[in-house]
């Protein structure tokens, strides 16, 4: 017999920090214009969002994205955004574990936290590459903390992968809309499982556009216990920003 499931509380986003989004316009497959980004920020502020860590893609598909160029884009956008909303911003990045990863490492990571240790990483959705472990081991030797973005979305990943990654002390970041099936049923099933098992450390929107966020957010249904777990992830997010 299935237990009762509930929508997220009305004040769920009050004071919240988003640790993963693609609101920096025109630099990847996220928001295409400043106008659209600013519109989204106004909507998020209305919901109570307080802080946002912008995390553009750093990967071989976007060869022009590097620490220097993205920092310049961020500073320009931040000035405009601060004119229309009271949200506080920080620049991070989402690093693909690909052939360019170690080059980005040498440039200096844009991290999620003020301490400069938490590195948001993603892998190929379809195939686990064996050198991923070596890349993450190398940065951990320099006291960086890998944060695996949306582990529920990796089609190759099974329970053994998740438990092995946690044994290696990787942290997990949930995509909030995975809980509503925005990335398909398998990702939804995994997201609910990982949340129930307490394996997530942070939660982010991974917002690429406002439409999907507004469409899928009302469709999230959780047990009271899982809502409590999700609220704890929101608290963990705040600690990254502060």
C-alpha positions in Angstrom: 0.0 0.0 0.0 1.4 3.4 -1.0 1.8 6.1 1.6 0.4 9.6 1.2 2.6 11.9 -0.8 2.6 15.7 -0.6 3.6 18.7 -2.7 6.5 20.8 -1.5 5.5 23.4 1.1 4.6 26.9 -0.2 7.6 28.4 1.6 10.1 25.7 0.5 12.3 28.2 -1.3 12.3 30.9 1.4 15.9 31.8 2.0 17.1 29.0 -0.3 20.4 28.7 -2.1 20.5 27.2 -5.6 23.9 25.5 -6.1 23.5 24.4 -9.7 22.0 26.4 -12.5 22.7 27.7 -16.0 21.4 31.2 -15.7 24.6 32.9 -17.0 23.3 33.8 -20.5 24.9 32.9 -23.8 27.7 30.7 -22.6 26.3 27.1 -22.9 23.0 25.3 -23.5 21.3 27.2 -20.7 19.7 30.7 -21.0 20.2 32.2 -24.3 19.8 35.9 -23.4 20.2 38.3 -20.5 16.5 39.2 -20.8 15.4 35.6 -20.2 17.8 35.2 -17.3 16.6 38.3 -15.6 13.0 37.2 -16.0 13.8 33.9 -14.3 15.6 35.7 -11.5 12.5 37.8 -10.8 10.3 34.7 -10.6 12.8 32.9 -8.3 13.0 35.9 -6.0 9.2 35.9 -5.7 9.5 32.2 -4.6 12.0 33.3 -1.9 15.3 32.2 -3.4 18.1 34.2 -1.6 21.4 33.0 -3.2 22.4 31.4 -6.5 25.6 29.8 -7.5 25.9 30.0 -11.3 27.5 26.9 -12.8 28.1 27.1 -16.6 29.5 24.1 -18.4 33.2 23.6 -18.6 33.7 20.8 -21.2 35.1 20.1 -24.6 31.8 21.0 -26.2 32.4 24.6 -25.1 36.1 25.2 -25.8 35.9 29.0 -25.3 34.7 28.5 -21.7 37.6 29.0 -19.3 38.1 30.6 -15.9 39.1 34.0 -17.3 36.3 34.3 -20.0 33.5 33.0 -17.7 34.6 35.3 -14.8 34.3 38.3 -17.1 30.9 37.2 -18.3 29.7 36.7 -14.8 30.9 40.1 -13.5 29.1 41.8 -16.4 25.8 39.8 -15.8 26.0 40.3 -12.0 25.9 44.1 -12.4 22.8 43.9 -14.5 21.1 41.3 -12.3 21.7 43.3 -9.1 19.7 46.1 -10.7 16.5 44.0 -10.9 16.6 41.6 -7.9 18.1 41.2 -4.4 19.4 37.7 -5.0 23.1 37.3 -4.1 25.4 35.5 -6.6 28.5 33.5 -6.8 30.3 32.0 -9.8 31.0 28.3 -9.8 31.2 25.8 -12.7 30.0 22.3 -13.8 33.0 20.4 -14.9 32.7 17.5 -17.3 35.1 14.6 -16.5 36.5 14.6 -20.0 39.8 15.2 -21.8 39.7 18.9 -20.8 39.2 18.3 -17.1 42.8 18.4 -16.0 43.4 21.6 -18.1 40.6 23.3 -16.1 42.2 21.9 -12.9 45.5 23.6 -13.8 43.6 26.9 -14.5 42.1 26.8 -11.1 38.6 25.5 -10.3 35.6 27.7 -9.8 34.2 26.0 -6.7 30.8 25.9 -5.1 32.0 27.0 -1.6 33.9 30.0 -0.3 36.6 27.6 1.0 37.5 26.7 -2.6 37.2 22.9 -2.2 33.9 21.7 -3.6 34.1 21.0 -7.3 30.8 20.2 -9.2 31.5 17.4 -11.6 29.5 15.4 -14.2 30.2 12.4 -16.4 28.8 11.1 -19.7 25.2 10.1 -19.3 25.6 6.9 -21.2 29.0 5.4 -20.4 31.3 5.3 -17.4 34.8 6.0 -18.4 37.5 4.3 -16.3 39.8 7.2 -16.1 37.2 9.2 -14.1 38.3 7.6 -10.9 41.9 8.6 -11.6 40.9 12.2 -12.3 38.9 12.5 -9.1 41.6 10.8 -7.1 44.2 13.3 -8.4 42.2 16.4 -7.3 41.3 14.8 -3.9 45.0 14.4 -3.2 45.0 18.3 -3.4 42.1 18.4 -0.9 39.3 19.1 -3.4 35.9 17.6 -2.7 34.1 16.2 -5.7 30.4 16.9 -5.9 28.7 14.6 -8.4 26.0 16.5 -10.3 22.7 14.7 -10.7 23.9 11.1 -10.2 20.3 9.9 -10.8 20.6 10.9 -14.5 23.5 8.6 -15.4 22.0 5.7 -17.4 24.9 3.4 -16.7 24.8 3.9 -12.9 23.4 1.2 -10.7 23.4 0.7 -6.9 27.0 -0.6 -6.9 28.2 2.6 -8.6 26.4 4.8 -6.0 27.7 2.9 -3.0 31.3 2.8 -4.5 31.2 6.6 -5.1 30.0 7.2 -1.5 32.8 5.0 -0.2 35.2 7.2 -2.0 33.7 10.2 -0.2 32.2 11.9 -3.3 29.2 14.1 -2.5 26.0 13.9 -4.5 23.8 16.8 -5.8 20.2 16.1 -6.6 18.4 17.7 -9.5 15.2 18.8 -7.9 13.1 18.2 -11.0 14.3 14.6 -11.3 11.8 13.9 -8.5 9.0 14.9 -10.9 10.2 12.9 -13.9 11.6 15.8 -15.9 14.5 13.6 -17.1 12.5 10.4 -17.6 11.2 7.6 -15.4 14.5 5.8 -14.7 16.0 9.1 -13.4 12.9 9.7 -11.3 13.1 6.2 -9.7 16.8 6.6 -8.9 16.2 10.1 -7.5 13.5 8.8 -5.1 15.7 5.9 -4.1 18.8 8.0 -3.4 16.8 10.5 -1.5 15.2 7.8 0.7 18.6 6.3 1.3 20.0 9.6 2.5 22.7 9.6 -0.2 22.3 13.2 -1.4 24.2 16.1 0.1 22.9 19.0 -1.9 20.0 19.9 -4.2 20.0 22.2 -7.3 17.6 23.3 -10.0 20.0 22.7 -12.9 17.8 25.3 -14.5 18.4 25.7 -18.3 15.1 27.6 -18.8 12.2 28.8 -16.8 9.6 26.7 -18.6 10.5 23.3 -17.4 11.0 24.5 -13.9 7.5 26.0 -13.7 6.0 23.0 -15.4 7.5 20.2 -13.4 7.8 21.8 -9.9 4.1 21.3 -9.0 4.4 17.7 -10.0 6.8 16.7 -7.2 5.1 14.5 -4.7 7.0 13.2 -1.7 6.4 11.5 1.7 6.7 13.7 4.7 10.0 12.0 5.5 11.5 12.7 2.1 10.3 16.4 2.3 12.3 16.6 5.5 15.3 15.1 3.8 14.9 17.6 1.0 14.7 20.5 3.4 17.9 19.3 5.0 19.6 19.5 1.6 18.5 23.1 1.3 20.1 23.8 4.6 23.3 22.1 3.4 23.2 24.4 0.3 23.2 27.5 2.6 26.4 26.3 4.3 28.1 26.2 0.9 27.3 29.8 0.2 27.9 31.3 3.6 
